[in-house]
Amino acid sequence: MLIVTKSPALKLKTWHHNVGDWPQRLEILTPNMAAQLPAEDIVNDEDFIDGPLGVTELTSADLKGLAKEIDDILTDLDKAVDNLTVCVENMTEVANSFGPQPVFKFTHALNGRFRSLGAYAHWHYKPDTQIESSNHLFRQLFQLLHETRSEKSHFEVL
């Protein structure tokens, strides 16, 4: 499993609380290693040293470099696990940072890579924080159904 997030500690705590056992292999990409990892009651050194967990700081500040870093980890994970899952937790921030057109191309390229590996991928995106033209691009890319429930709106893959 690959998770791209800016809060690795929260992701690991949530996984540990809700699932318990670590997956066969869990890699986390984060833009900021200054974010603390959870306390030793959740993870310990053995989980990282020759264990199933890995946390890597993203070094790229552009989409091409980010795609390359994700691809490198996907290549390693594909050799190590039977079923590959990818979670991109901060898609809204990526769209805000780079704009909808470049992110559309970035996402399209990564989706092709995920498909070639037979990976299941999901993207966290908050449509109510974006302008409609950006949301339209993402609906096209993902063939998404936009739903509104109570005060929150979200996209679901058709």
VMD Tcl script that builds the backbone (N, CA, C; Angstrom):
set m [mol new atoms 474]
animate dup $m
set s [atomselect $m all]
$s set {name element resname resid chain x y z} {
  {N N MET 1 A 0.843 -1.165 0.000}
  {CA C MET 1 A 0.000 0.000 0.000}
  {C C MET 1 A 0.890 1.230 0.000}
  {N N LEU 2 A 0.479 2.232 -0.775}
  {CA C LEU 2 A 1.174 3.513 -0.821}
  {C C LEU 2 A 0.188 4.596 -0.429}
  {N N ILE 3 A 0.585 5.440 0.521}
  {CA C ILE 3 A -0.231 6.576 0.942}
  {C C ILE 3 A 0.597 7.841 0.759}
  {N N VAL 4 A 0.030 8.820 0.066}
  {CA C VAL 4 A 0.660 10.131 -0.068}
  {C C VAL 4 A -0.114 11.065 0.852}
  {N N THR 5 A 0.557 11.566 1.899}
  {CA C THR 5 A -0.128 12.368 2.912}
  {C C THR 5 A 0.831 13.355 3.549}
  {N N LYS 6 A 0.286 14.429 4.085}
  {CA C LYS 6 A 1.135 15.361 4.830}
  {C C LYS 6 A 1.093 15.067 6.324}
  {N N SER 7 A 0.325 14.067 6.733}
  {CA C SER 7 A 0.240 13.723 8.160}
  {C C SER 7 A 0.427 12.217 8.367}
  {N N PRO 8 A 1.688 11.747 8.251}
  {CA C PRO 8 A 1.939 10.313 8.397}
  {C C PRO 8 A 1.565 9.765 9.766}
  {N N ALA 9 A 1.770 10.532 10.815}
  {CA C ALA 9 A 1.447 10.039 12.162}
  {C C ALA 9 A -0.039 9.737 12.275}
  {N N LEU 10 A -0.857 10.642 11.799}
  {CA C LEU 10 A -2.300 10.440 11.867}
  {C C LEU 10 A -2.722 9.222 11.053}
  {N N LYS 11 A -2.157 9.048 9.870}
  {CA C LYS 11 A -2.500 7.892 9.036}
  {C C LYS 11 A -2.120 6.585 9.729}
  {N N LEU 12 A -0.917 6.538 10.307}
  {CA C LEU 12 A -0.485 5.315 10.987}
  {C C LEU 12 A -1.331 5.038 12.225}
  {N N LYS 13 A -1.654 6.078 12.987}
  {CA C LYS 13 A -2.515 5.896 14.164}
  {C C LYS 13 A -3.890 5.392 13.756}
  {N N THR 14 A -4.449 5.987 12.722}
  {CA C THR 14 A -5.772 5.575 12.252}
  {C C THR 14 A -5.749 4.138 11.774}
  {N N TRP 15 A -4.721 3.771 11.011}
  {CA C TRP 15 A -4.609 2.388 10.530}
  {C C TRP 15 A -4.535 1.436 11.719}
  {N N HIS 16 A -3.655 1.747 12.662}
  {CA C HIS 16 A -3.455 0.877 13.824}
  {C C HIS 16 A -4.744 0.731 14.622}
  {N N HIS 17 A -5.471 1.814 14.806}
  {CA C HIS 17 A -6.713 1.796 15.586}
  {C C HIS 17 A -7.825 1.026 14.868}
  {N N ASN 18 A -7.970 1.244 13.560}
  {CA C ASN 18 A -9.088 0.654 12.824}
  {C C ASN 18 A -8.817 -0.737 12.277}
  {N N VAL 19 A -7.577 -1.015 11.917}
  {CA C VAL 19 A -7.255 -2.296 11.291}
  {C C VAL 19 A -6.473 -3.197 12.235}
  {N N GLY 20 A -5.506 -2.623 12.934}
  {CA C GLY 20 A -4.699 -3.418 13.862}
  {C C GLY 20 A -3.406 -3.876 13.237}
  {N N ASP 21 A -3.451 -4.916 12.432}
  {CA C ASP 21 A -2.237 -5.457 11.818}
  {C C ASP 21 A -1.788 -4.586 10.653}
  {N N TRP 22 A -0.468 -4.491 10.498}
  {CA C TRP 22 A 0.064 -3.756 9.360}
  {C C TRP 22 A -0.143 -4.590 8.103}
  {N N PRO 23 A -0.281 -3.935 6.957}
  {CA C PRO 23 A -0.383 -4.696 5.712}
  {C C PRO 23 A 0.962 -5.336 5.390}
  {N N GLN 24 A 0.992 -6.111 4.329}
  {CA C GLN 24 A 2.230 -6.762 3.913}
  {C C GLN 24 A 3.351 -5.734 3.783}
  {N N ARG 25 A 3.030 -4.576 3.220}
  {CA C ARG 25 A 3.987 -3.477 3.134}
  {C C ARG 25 A 3.201 -2.176 3.013}
  {N N LEU 26 A 3.610 -1.167 3.754}
  {CA C LEU 26 A 2.950 0.135 3.756}
  {C C LEU 26 A 4.010 1.216 3.607}
  {N N GLU 27 A 3.959 1.932 2.502}
  {CA C GLU 27 A 4.884 3.033 2.245}
  {C C GLU 27 A 4.112 4.334 2.317}
  {N N ILE 28 A 4.681 5.315 2.988}
  {CA C ILE 28 A 4.066 6.633 3.094}
  {C C ILE 28 A 5.014 7.659 2.487}
  {N N LEU 29 A 4.486 8.460 1.567}
  {CA C LEU 29 A 5.214 9.599 1.012}
  {C C LEU 29 A 4.645 10.848 1.654}
  {N N THR 30 A 5.516 11.707 2.155}
  {CA C THR 30 A 5.059 12.920 2.823}
  {C C THR 30 A 5.929 14.102 2.415}
  {N N PRO 31 A 5.346 15.289 2.282}
  {CA C PRO 31 A 6.160 16.446 1.931}
  {C C PRO 31 A 6.976 16.996 3.093}
  {N N ASN 32 A 6.719 16.505 4.306}
  {CA C ASN 32 A 7.363 17.103 5.471}
  {C C ASN 32 A 7.696 16.041 6.508}
  {N N MET 33 A 8.969 15.674 6.596}
  {CA C MET 33 A 9.381 14.682 7.587}
  {C C MET 33 A 9.415 15.261 8.987}
  {N N ALA 34 A 9.247 16.579 9.117}
  {CA C ALA 34 A 9.208 17.173 10.448}
  {C C ALA 34 A 7.949 16.742 11.195}
  {N N ALA 35 A 6.956 16.268 10.446}
  {CA C ALA 35 A 5.750 15.753 11.101}
  {C C ALA 35 A 6.146 14.530 11.916}
  {N N GLN 36 A 5.763 14.504 13.161}
  {CA C GLN 36 A 6.180 13.421 14.043}
  {C C GLN 36 A 5.470 12.120 13.705}
  {N N LEU 37 A 6.182 11.028 13.931}
  {CA C LEU 37 A 5.578 9.708 13.802}
  {C C LEU 37 A 4.924 9.353 15.130}
  {N N PRO 38 A 4.018 8.396 15.122}
  {CA C PRO 38 A 3.324 8.048 16.363}
  {C C PRO 38 A 4.262 7.483 17.424}
  {N N ALA 39 A 3.764 7.455 18.637}
  {CA C ALA 39 A 4.536 6.934 19.770}
  {C C ALA 39 A 4.805 5.446 19.591}
  {N N GLU 40 A 5.760 4.939 20.387}
  {CA C GLU 40 A 6.182 3.547 20.254}
  {C C GLU 40 A 5.095 2.537 20.587}
  {N N ASP 41 A 4.016 2.956 21.245}
  {CA C ASP 41 A 2.951 1.991 21.501}
  {C C ASP 41 A 2.192 1.653 20.215}
  {N N ILE 42 A 2.401 2.448 19.170}
  {CA C ILE 42 A 1.754 2.176 17.884}
  {C C ILE 42 A 2.756 1.615 16.888}
  {N N VAL 43 A 3.890 2.260 16.753}
  {CA C VAL 43 A 4.942 1.763 15.868}
  {C C VAL 43 A 6.244 1.702 16.647}
  {N N ASN 44 A 7.113 0.796 16.226}
  {CA C ASN 44 A 8.432 0.735 16.846}
  {C C ASN 44 A 9.485 0.604 15.756}
  {N N ASP 45 A 10.737 0.655 16.153}
  {CA C ASP 45 A 11.823 0.625 15.173}
  {C C ASP 45 A 11.776 -0.612 14.286}
  {N N GLU 46 A 11.361 -1.746 14.853}
  {CA C GLU 46 A 11.323 -2.983 14.073}
  {C C GLU 46 A 10.309 -2.904 12.932}
  {N N ASP 47 A 9.265 -2.091 13.112}
  {CA C ASP 47 A 8.283 -1.923 12.038}
  {C C ASP 47 A 8.910 -1.254 10.818}
  {N N PHE 48 A 9.939 -0.435 11.052}
  {CA C PHE 48 A 10.585 0.286 9.966}
  {C C PHE 48 A 11.853 -0.414 9.485}
  {N N ILE 49 A 12.636 -0.964 10.406}
  {CA C ILE 49 A 13.880 -1.641 10.041}
  {C C ILE 49 A 13.527 -3.069 9.648}
  {N N ASP 50 A 13.643 -3.369 8.376}
  {CA C ASP 50 A 13.289 -4.686 7.835}
  {C C ASP 50 A 11.844 -5.065 8.142}
  {N N GLY 51 A 11.005 -4.093 8.412}
  {CA C GLY 51 A 9.595 -4.356 8.691}
  {C C GLY 51 A 8.720 -3.889 7.548}
  {N N PRO 52 A 7.408 -3.875 7.784}
  {CA C PRO 52 A 6.484 -3.548 6.698}
  {C C PRO 52 A 6.292 -2.055 6.442}
  {N N LEU 53 A 6.847 -1.192 7.291}
  {CA C LEU 53 A 6.568 0.239 7.179}
  {C C LEU 53 A 7.749 1.023 6.626}
  {N N GLY 54 A 7.422 2.031 5.827}
  {CA C GLY 54 A 8.430 2.951 5.325}
  {C C GLY 54 A 7.826 4.325 5.164}
  {N N VAL 55 A 8.564 5.347 5.565}
  {CA C VAL 55 A 8.123 6.730 5.392}
  {C C VAL 55 A 9.237 7.461 4.653}
  {N N THR 56 A 8.875 8.103 3.551}
  {CA C THR 56 A 9.843 8.795 2.709}
  {C C THR 56 A 9.408 10.233 2.517}
  {N N GLU 57 A 10.364 11.142 2.648}
  {CA C GLU 57 A 10.061 12.552 2.403}
  {C C GLU 57 A 10.154 12.830 0.908}
  {N N LEU 58 A 9.125 13.479 0.378}
  {CA C LEU 58 A 9.144 13.894 -1.020}
  {C C LEU 58 A 10.199 14.972 -1.199}
  {N N THR 59 A 10.993 14.849 -2.239}
  {CA C THR 59 A 12.027 15.846 -2.480}
  {C C THR 59 A 11.677 16.759 -3.644}
  {N N SER 60 A 10.693 16.392 -4.423}
  {CA C SER 60 A 10.332 17.171 -5.608}
  {C C SER 60 A 9.339 18.269 -5.276}
  {N N ALA 61 A 9.520 19.385 -5.938}
  {CA C ALA 61 A 8.592 20.498 -5.763}
  {C C ALA 61 A 7.733 20.701 -7.007}
  {N N ASP 62 A 7.903 19.812 -8.010}
  {CA C ASP 62 A 7.085 19.923 -9.216}
  {C C ASP 62 A 6.354 18.605 -9.472}
  {N N LEU 63 A 5.349 18.655 -10.334}
  {CA C LEU 63 A 4.523 17.472 -10.572}
  {C C LEU 63 A 5.290 16.350 -11.262}
  {N N LYS 64 A 6.189 16.694 -12.171}
  {CA C LYS 64 A 6.966 15.666 -12.866}
  {C C LYS 64 A 7.826 14.891 -11.868}
  {N N GLY 65 A 8.481 15.605 -10.973}
  {CA C GLY 65 A 9.297 14.959 -9.949}
  {C C GLY 65 A 8.459 14.143 -8.982}
  {N N LEU 66 A 7.299 14.672 -8.609}
  {CA C LEU 66 A 6.394 13.945 -7.719}
  {C C LEU 66 A 5.930 12.651 -8.378}
  {N N ALA 67 A 5.571 12.720 -9.661}
  {CA C ALA 67 A 5.152 11.519 -10.384}
  {C C ALA 67 A 6.279 10.490 -10.426}
  {N N LYS 68 A 7.509 10.948 -10.621}
  {CA C LYS 68 A 8.668 10.034 -10.660}
  {C C LYS 68 A 8.872 9.368 -9.305}
  {N N GLU 69 A 8.765 10.136 -8.222}
  {CA C GLU 69 A 8.934 9.554 -6.885}
  {C C GLU 69 A 7.843 8.520 -6.598}
  {N N ILE 70 A 6.618 8.835 -6.971}
  {CA C ILE 70 A 5.523 7.878 -6.777}
  {C C ILE 70 A 5.777 6.637 -7.617}
  {N N ASP 71 A 6.195 6.821 -8.868}
  {CA C ASP 71 A 6.457 5.689 -9.755}
  {C C ASP 71 A 7.567 4.791 -9.217}
  {N N ASP 72 A 8.628 5.384 -8.681}
  {CA C ASP 72 A 9.724 4.585 -8.119}
  {C C ASP 72 A 9.238 3.704 -6.973}
  {N N ILE 73 A 8.435 4.266 -6.095}
  {CA C ILE 73 A 7.925 3.471 -4.974}
  {C C ILE 73 A 6.942 2.418 -5.469}
  {N N LEU 74 A 6.127 2.756 -6.462}
  {CA C LEU 74 A 5.197 1.772 -7.026}
  {C C LEU 74 A 5.944 0.580 -7.611}
  {N N THR 75 A 7.059 0.849 -8.286}
  {CA C THR 75 A 7.859 -0.232 -8.864}
  {C C THR 75 A 8.352 -1.171 -7.772}
  {N N ASP 76 A 8.864 -0.609 -6.680}
  {CA C ASP 76 A 9.326 -1.433 -5.557}
  {C C ASP 76 A 8.175 -2.200 -4.916}
  {N N LEU 77 A 7.065 -1.520 -4.691}
  {CA C LEU 77 A 5.917 -2.166 -4.049}
  {C C LEU 77 A 5.343 -3.283 -4.909}
  {N N ASP 78 A 5.302 -3.073 -6.215}
  {CA C ASP 78 A 4.738 -4.084 -7.107}
  {C C ASP 78 A 5.503 -5.396 -7.021}
  {N N LYS 79 A 6.809 -5.307 -6.764}
  {CA C LYS 79 A 7.632 -6.513 -6.618}
  {C C LYS 79 A 7.403 -7.194 -5.271}
  {N N ALA 80 A 6.937 -6.430 -4.284}
  {CA C ALA 80 A 6.876 -6.933 -2.908}
  {C C ALA 80 A 5.490 -7.382 -2.454}
  {N N VAL 81 A 4.433 -6.922 -3.111}
  {CA C VAL 81 A 3.082 -7.230 -2.627}
  {C C VAL 81 A 2.239 -7.848 -3.735}
  {N N ASP 82 A 1.212 -8.575 -3.301}
  {CA C ASP 82 A 0.313 -9.212 -4.256}
  {C C ASP 82 A -0.735 -8.242 -4.796}
  {N N ASN 83 A -1.306 -7.445 -3.916}
  {CA C ASN 83 A -2.343 -6.485 -4.297}
  {C C ASN 83 A -1.909 -5.098 -3.870}
  {N N LEU 84 A -1.890 -4.184 -4.813}
  {CA C LEU 84 A -1.381 -2.842 -4.555}
  {C C LEU 84 A -2.530 -1.848 -4.449}
  {N N THR 85 A -2.518 -1.055 -3.378}
  {CA C THR 85 A -3.500 0.002 -3.162}
  {C C THR 85 A -2.755 1.319 -2.991}
  {N N VAL 86 A -3.296 2.378 -3.586}
  {CA C VAL 86 A -2.686 3.700 -3.504}
  {C C VAL 86 A -3.724 4.687 -2.993}
  {N N CYS 87 A -3.326 5.500 -2.014}
  {CA C CYS 87 A -4.193 6.549 -1.477}
  {C C CYS 87 A -3.462 7.880 -1.611}
  {N N VAL 88 A -4.041 8.798 -2.374}
  {CA C VAL 88 A -3.501 10.150 -2.456}
  {C C VAL 88 A -4.442 11.023 -1.643}
  {N N GLU 89 A -3.989 11.356 -0.438}
  {CA C GLU 89 A -4.863 12.003 0.532}
  {C C GLU 89 A -5.050 13.496 0.284}
  {N N ASN 90 A -4.107 14.114 -0.369}
  {CA C ASN 90 A -4.118 15.576 -0.449}
  {C C ASN 90 A -4.278 16.090 -1.876}
  {N N MET 91 A -5.178 15.492 -2.636}
  {CA C MET 91 A -5.385 15.900 -4.025}
  {C C MET 91 A -5.855 17.346 -4.140}
  {N N THR 92 A -6.665 17.800 -3.217}
  {CA C THR 92 A -7.149 19.181 -3.249}
  {C C THR 92 A -5.975 20.151 -3.152}
  {N N GLU 93 A -5.030 19.874 -2.262}
  {CA C GLU 93 A -3.861 20.743 -2.108}
  {C C GLU 93 A -2.977 20.714 -3.347}
  {N N VAL 94 A -2.850 19.543 -3.964}
  {CA C VAL 94 A -2.069 19.444 -5.196}
  {C C VAL 94 A -2.722 20.305 -6.280}
  {N N ALA 95 A -4.042 20.217 -6.397}
  {CA C ALA 95 A -4.763 21.032 -7.387}
  {C C ALA 95 A -4.589 22.520 -7.101}
  {N N ASN 96 A -4.649 22.900 -5.841}
  {CA C ASN 96 A -4.468 24.312 -5.476}
  {C C ASN 96 A -3.054 24.793 -5.777}
  {N N SER 97 A -2.067 23.947 -5.578}
  {CA C SER 97 A -0.667 24.334 -5.769}
  {C C SER 97 A -0.268 24.442 -7.238}
  {N N PHE 98 A -0.785 23.535 -8.064}
  {CA C PHE 98 A -0.294 23.453 -9.442}
  {C C PHE 98 A -1.326 23.827 -10.502}
  {N N GLY 99 A -2.580 23.952 -10.130}
  {CA C GLY 99 A -3.626 24.304 -11.087}
  {C C GLY 99 A -4.268 23.081 -11.705}
  {N N PRO 100 A -5.499 23.230 -12.173}
  {CA C PRO 100 A -6.261 22.069 -12.634}
  {C C PRO 100 A -5.700 21.398 -13.888}
  {N N GLN 101 A -5.227 22.149 -14.874}
  {CA C GLN 101 A -4.743 21.526 -16.113}
  {C C GLN 101 A -3.517 20.641 -15.878}
  {N N PRO 102 A -2.449 21.148 -15.228}
  {CA C PRO 102 A -1.296 20.275 -14.971}
  {C C PRO 102 A -1.654 19.079 -14.084}
  {N N VAL 103 A -2.520 19.293 -13.111}
  {CA C VAL 103 A -2.907 18.198 -12.213}
  {C C VAL 103 A -3.748 17.168 -12.963}
  {N N PHE 104 A -4.558 17.627 -13.916}
  {CA C PHE 104 A -5.325 16.710 -14.757}
  {C C PHE 104 A -4.370 15.771 -15.494}
  {N N LYS 105 A -3.318 16.328 -16.109}
  {CA C LYS 105 A -2.333 15.513 -16.834}
  {C C LYS 105 A -1.585 14.583 -15.884}
  {N N PHE 106 A -1.179 15.112 -14.748}
  {CA C PHE 106 A -0.477 14.329 -13.722}
  {C C PHE 106 A -1.327 13.133 -13.282}
  {N N THR 107 A -2.582 13.404 -12.987}
  {CA C THR 107 A -3.483 12.360 -12.510}
  {C C THR 107 A -3.762 11.340 -13.608}
  {N N HIS 108 A -3.935 11.814 -14.821}
  {CA C HIS 108 A -4.184 10.916 -15.945}
  {C C HIS 108 A -2.997 9.959 -16.135}
  {N N ALA 109 A -1.782 10.494 -16.085}
  {CA C ALA 109 A -0.583 9.664 -16.237}
  {C C ALA 109 A -0.473 8.645 -15.106}
  {N N LEU 110 A -0.702 9.091 -13.871}
  {CA C LEU 110 A -0.616 8.156 -12.744}
  {C C LEU 110 A -1.702 7.089 -12.816}
  {N N ASN 111 A -2.903 7.471 -13.230}
  {CA C ASN 111 A -3.967 6.469 -13.355}
  {C C ASN 111 A -3.592 5.391 -14.361}
  {N N GLY 112 A -2.914 5.782 -15.455}
  {CA C GLY 112 A -2.437 4.794 -16.418}
  {C C GLY 112 A -1.435 3.846 -15.784}
  {N N ARG 113 A -0.554 4.385 -14.977}
  {CA C ARG 113 A 0.441 3.547 -14.278}
  {C C ARG 113 A -0.245 2.619 -13.283}
  {N N PHE 114 A -1.207 3.148 -12.531}
  {CA C PHE 114 A -1.939 2.312 -11.578}
  {C C PHE 114 A -2.635 1.168 -12.307}
  {N N ARG 115 A -3.267 1.486 -13.439}
  {CA C ARG 115 A -3.971 0.468 -14.216}
  {C C ARG 115 A -3.010 -0.612 -14.691}
  {N N SER 116 A -1.830 -0.195 -15.169}
  {CA C SER 116 A -0.859 -1.168 -15.683}
  {C C SER 116 A -0.374 -2.121 -14.595}
  {N N LEU 117 A -0.412 -1.675 -13.346}
  {CA C LEU 117 A -0.002 -2.521 -12.219}
  {C C LEU 117 A -1.176 -3.281 -11.609}
  {N N GLY 118 A -2.375 -2.988 -12.069}
  {CA C GLY 118 A -3.560 -3.602 -11.466}
  {C C GLY 118 A -3.824 -3.064 -10.074}
  {N N ALA 119 A -3.394 -1.827 -9.819}
  {CA C ALA 119 A -3.532 -1.229 -8.487}
  {C C ALA 119 A -4.905 -0.588 -8.325}
  {N N TYR 120 A -5.403 -0.628 -7.104}
  {CA C TYR 120 A -6.607 0.103 -6.731}
  {C C TYR 120 A -6.143 1.443 -6.184}
  {N N ALA 121 A -6.661 2.539 -6.738}
  {CA C ALA 121 A -6.238 3.869 -6.285}
  {C C ALA 121 A -7.447 4.706 -5.919}
  {N N HIS 122 A -7.287 5.498 -4.885}
  {CA C HIS 122 A -8.325 6.475 -4.563}
  {C C HIS 122 A -7.665 7.797 -4.193}
  {N N TRP 123 A -8.391 8.867 -4.502}
  {CA C TRP 123 A -7.896 10.225 -4.356}
  {C C TRP 123 A -8.864 10.982 -3.471}
  {N N HIS 124 A -8.343 11.707 -2.506}
  {CA C HIS 124 A -9.186 12.535 -1.640}
  {C C HIS 124 A -9.211 13.950 -2.221}
  {N N TYR 125 A -10.381 14.409 -2.557}
  {CA C TYR 125 A -10.555 15.692 -3.228}
  {C C TYR 125 A -11.815 16.353 -2.681}
  {N N LYS 126 A -11.714 17.630 -2.361}
  {CA C LYS 126 A -12.853 18.367 -1.797}
  {C C LYS 126 A -13.406 19.313 -2.862}
  {N N PRO 127 A -14.455 18.896 -3.566}
  {CA C PRO 127 A -14.961 19.718 -4.667}
  {C C PRO 127 A -15.526 21.060 -4.228}
  {N N ASP 128 A -16.027 21.138 -3.012}
  {CA C ASP 128 A -16.628 22.393 -2.570}
  {C C ASP 128 A -15.591 23.476 -2.289}
  {N N THR 129 A -14.299 23.138 -2.369}
  {CA C THR 129 A -13.248 24.142 -2.182}
  {C C THR 129 A -12.680 24.617 -3.519}
  {N N GLN 130 A -13.195 24.094 -4.623}
  {CA C GLN 130 A -12.670 24.400 -5.954}
  {C C GLN 130 A -13.712 25.131 -6.795}
  {N N ILE 131 A -13.229 25.818 -7.832}
  {CA C ILE 131 A -14.170 26.451 -8.752}
  {C C ILE 131 A -14.745 25.381 -9.683}
  {N N GLU 132 A -15.892 25.645 -10.245}
  {CA C GLU 132 A -16.606 24.634 -11.030}
  {C C GLU 132 A -15.811 24.145 -12.232}
  {N N SER 133 A -15.037 25.011 -12.882}
  {CA C SER 133 A -14.262 24.554 -14.041}
  {C C SER 133 A -13.225 23.503 -13.637}
  {N N SER 134 A -12.631 23.661 -12.461}
  {CA C SER 134 A -11.694 22.645 -11.963}
  {C C SER 134 A -12.432 21.349 -11.674}
  {N N ASN 135 A -13.566 21.449 -11.028}
  {CA C ASN 135 A -14.351 20.252 -10.726}
  {C C ASN 135 A -14.781 19.545 -12.004}
  {N N HIS 136 A -15.109 20.309 -13.039}
  {CA C HIS 136 A -15.514 19.717 -14.313}
  {C C HIS 136 A -14.379 18.865 -14.888}
  {N N LEU 137 A -13.144 19.375 -14.833}
  {CA C LEU 137 A -11.996 18.604 -15.322}
  {C C LEU 137 A -11.847 17.291 -14.564}
  {N N PHE 138 A -11.979 17.346 -13.254}
  {CA C PHE 138 A -11.816 16.129 -12.467}
  {C C PHE 138 A -12.977 15.161 -12.682}
  {N N ARG 139 A -14.174 15.682 -12.897}
  {CA C ARG 139 A -15.304 14.795 -13.210}
  {C C ARG 139 A -15.045 14.073 -14.526}
  {N N GLN 140 A -14.493 14.783 -15.499}
  {CA C GLN 140 A -14.170 14.156 -16.776}
  {C C GLN 140 A -13.123 13.060 -16.594}
  {N N LEU 141 A -12.083 13.376 -15.869}
  {CA C LEU 141 A -10.981 12.438 -15.691}
  {C C LEU 141 A -11.427 11.174 -14.979}
  {N N PHE 142 A -12.148 11.332 -13.923}
  {CA C PHE 142 A -12.503 10.187 -13.101}
  {C C PHE 142 A -13.869 9.603 -13.428}
  {N N GLN 143 A -14.606 10.194 -14.373}
  {CA C GLN 143 A -15.977 9.774 -14.641}
  {C C GLN 143 A -16.730 9.706 -13.322}
  {N N LEU 144 A -16.774 10.837 -12.688}
  {CA C LEU 144 A -17.266 10.898 -11.318}
  {C C LEU 144 A -18.718 11.310 -11.235}
  {N N LEU 145 A -19.313 10.870 -10.184}
  {CA C LEU 145 A -20.656 11.281 -9.829}
  {C C LEU 145 A -20.528 12.243 -8.661}
  {N N HIS 146 A -21.048 13.439 -8.833}
  {CA C HIS 146 A -20.986 14.431 -7.759}
  {C C HIS 146 A -22.248 14.317 -6.929}
  {N N GLU 147 A -22.078 14.092 -5.666}
  {CA C GLU 147 A -23.213 13.967 -4.758}
  {C C GLU 147 A -23.073 14.974 -3.633}
  {N N THR 148 A -24.195 15.408 -3.140}
  {CA C THR 148 A -24.199 16.273 -1.975}
  {C C THR 148 A -25.015 15.591 -0.896}
  {N N ARG 149 A -24.417 15.403 0.246}
  {CA C ARG 149 A -25.104 14.826 1.398}
  {C C ARG 149 A -24.947 15.802 2.547}
  {N N SER 150 A -26.025 16.181 3.126}
  {CA C SER 150 A -26.061 17.202 4.172}
  {C C SER 150 A -25.292 18.424 3.680}
  {N N GLU 151 A -24.295 18.864 4.422}
  {CA C GLU 151 A -23.563 20.057 4.006}
  {C C GLU 151 A -22.249 19.723 3.312}
  {N N LYS 152 A -21.947 18.440 3.160}
  {CA C LYS 152 A -20.692 18.045 2.533}
  {C C LYS 152 A -20.965 17.516 1.133}
  {N N SER 153 A -20.126 17.886 0.206}
  {CA C SER 153 A -20.235 17.315 -1.128}
  {C C SER 153 A -18.981 16.500 -1.393}
  {N N HIS 154 A -19.113 15.507 -2.241}
  {CA C HIS 154 A -17.969 14.668 -2.573}
  {C C HIS 154 A -18.208 14.035 -3.937}
  {N N PHE 155 A -17.177 13.429 -4.467}
  {CA C PHE 155 A -17.278 12.711 -5.728}
  {C C PHE 155 A -17.188 11.228 -5.445}
  {N N GLU 156 A -17.921 10.443 -6.193}
  {CA C GLU 156 A -17.801 8.993 -6.126}
  {C C GLU 156 A -17.537 8.485 -7.529}
  {N N VAL 157 A -16.659 7.509 -7.642}
  {CA C VAL 157 A -16.375 6.925 -8.945}
  {C C VAL 157 A -17.590 6.135 -9.389}
  {N N LEU 158 A -17.974 6.303 -10.646}
  {CA C LEU 158 A -19.109 5.556 -11.190}
  {C C LEU 158 A -18.744 4.107 -11.385}
}
mol reanalyze $m
mol bondsrecalc $m
mol representation Tube
mol addrep $m
